[in-house]
Amino acid sequence: MRVLGVDPGTATVGYGVVDETEDGDLVAVKYGVITTPAKMPMHDRLSIIHNELRQVIDQTKPDRAGVEELFFAKNVTTGITVAQGRGVILLTLAQAGLIIHEYKPHQIKQSISGYGAAGKPQMQEMVRILLNLDTIPSPDDAADGLAIAITDIHSARLGDLTADGYDS
């Protein structure tokens, strides 16, 4: 199974593609960020996000995708722009025909570290360990994308167990 994880934004969109091997190992396939210039008109920024995310999908051919949910907005304007970016991301994933699951930040933290209030350094180190990487993935948004992909794999595993009657 190959999963694309996406950490939404408009200035920076983090992504990570992770494979689960037949013996259950997790392997980082590709990760990085999509960035857009702050002074560029929003419709152009959203177009960049769509086009570059589509390129990642076309290059890596994931089976499914996980996306972080928007969880708060201290600044309403920031919340609206992030929501616009998230909408474009969801549309791009849907147009690619991917199975999409959405995760709250505490769900991702729980899945990766076992603690729903884990800090960023703990999360980054756990992503490094789970993917058997030599260094912590950089930048932070890319590490977040990988964490979301891993969370979706964990969720799929749990779904497989409960579908097989192991939910009691």
C-alpha positions in Angstrom: 0.0 0.0 0.0 1.2 3.5 -0.9 -0.1 6.5 1.0 0.2 10.2 0.4 0.0 12.4 3.5 -0.7 16.1 3.1 -0.3 18.9 5.7 -2.4 21.8 4.2 -1.5 25.4 3.9 -1.2 28.1 1.3 2.3 29.4 1.9 3.6 25.9 2.5 2.0 22.5 1.9 3.9 19.6 3.4 3.6 16.1 1.8 5.0 12.7 2.3 4.6 9.4 0.5 5.0 6.2 2.4 4.9 2.6 1.3 3.9 -0.3 3.6 5.9 -3.4 2.5 4.4 -6.9 2.6 6.1 -7.6 5.9 4.7 -4.4 7.4 7.8 -2.2 7.2 7.3 1.5 6.4 9.4 3.2 3.8 9.6 6.9 2.8 9.2 7.1 -0.9 9.2 10.9 -1.3 8.6 14.0 0.8 8.9 17.7 0.5 6.9 20.9 0.4 5.0 23.0 -2.1 5.6 26.7 -1.5 3.8 29.7 -2.9 5.0 33.4 -2.8 3.1 35.4 -0.2 2.5 38.4 -2.5 1.1 36.4 -5.3 -2.7 36.6 -5.8 -4.5 33.8 -4.0 -6.0 32.2 -7.1 -2.5 31.8 -8.5 -1.2 30.3 -5.3 -4.0 27.8 -5.3 -3.3 26.9 -8.9 0.4 26.2 -8.0 -0.8 24.0 -5.1 -3.1 22.0 -7.4 -0.5 21.6 -10.2 2.4 20.6 -8.0 0.3 18.2 -5.9 -1.0 16.6 -9.1 2.7 16.2 -10.2 3.5 14.4 -6.9 0.4 12.1 -7.4 1.4 11.4 -11.0 5.0 10.6 -10.0 4.3 8.5 -7.0 0.9 6.9 -7.8 -0.4 6.5 -4.2 -3.4 4.3 -3.4 -4.9 6.5 -0.7 -4.3 9.9 1.0 -4.5 11.3 4.4 -5.1 15.0 5.1 -4.8 16.9 8.3 -8.1 18.7 9.3 -8.1 22.4 10.0 -8.4 22.6 13.8 -8.2 26.2 14.8 -7.7 29.7 13.5 -6.4 32.3 15.9 -6.5 34.7 12.9 -9.7 34.5 10.8 -7.9 35.6 7.7 -5.2 32.9 8.1 -7.9 30.3 8.8 -9.7 31.3 5.6 -6.6 31.1 3.4 -5.6 27.7 4.9 -9.2 26.4 4.3 -8.9 27.6 0.7 -5.7 25.6 0.3 -7.2 22.6 2.0 -10.2 22.7 -0.4 -7.9 22.7 -3.4 -5.9 19.8 -1.9 -9.1 17.7 -1.3 -10.3 18.4 -4.8 -7.0 17.4 -6.3 -6.9 14.2 -4.4 -10.6 13.4 -5.3 -9.9 14.1 -9.0 -7.0 11.7 -8.8 -9.5 9.0 -7.6 -7.7 8.5 -4.3 -9.4 7.1 -1.1 -9.2 10.1 1.3 -9.2 10.1 5.1 -9.0 13.2 7.3 -7.3 13.3 10.7 -7.3 15.8 13.6 -3.9 16.8 14.9 -4.3 14.9 18.1 -5.2 11.7 16.2 -1.9 12.1 14.2 0.1 12.6 17.4 -1.6 9.6 19.1 -0.9 7.4 16.1 2.8 8.4 15.8 3.9 8.9 19.4 1.2 7.2 21.5 0.5 10.6 23.1 -2.2 13.0 21.7 -0.4 16.1 23.0 3.1 15.2 21.8 5.4 18.1 20.9 6.9 18.7 17.5 10.4 17.4 18.3 9.0 14.1 19.7 6.8 13.7 16.6 9.7 14.4 14.2 11.9 11.9 16.0 9.2 9.2 15.9 8.7 9.8 12.2 12.5 9.3 11.8 12.4 6.1 13.8 9.2 4.6 12.2 10.7 5.2 8.7 14.2 4.1 9.7 15.7 7.4 8.4 19.2 8.6 9.3 18.0 12.1 10.0 14.8 13.9 10.9 12.9 14.8 7.7 13.1 18.5 6.8 11.4 20.9 6.6 8.9 20.5 9.4 5.9 20.5 7.0 7.4 17.6 5.1 7.8 15.6 8.3 4.2 16.4 9.1 3.1 15.0 5.7 5.0 11.8 6.4 3.3 11.6 9.9 -0.1 11.9 8.2 0.7 9.2 5.7 1.9 6.9 8.6 -1.3 7.7 10.5 -3.4 6.6 7.5 -1.5 3.4 7.2 -2.1 2.7 10.9 -5.7 3.5 10.4 -6.0 1.2 7.4 -4.4 -1.6 9.4 -6.9 -1.1 12.2 -9.7 -1.1 9.6 -8.4 -4.4 8.2 -8.4 -5.9 11.7 -11.9 -4.8 12.6 -13.2 -5.9 9.1 -11.8 -9.4 9.9 -13.8 -9.7 13.1 -11.0 -8.6 15.5 -13.0 -5.7 16.9 -14.2 -7.4 20.1 
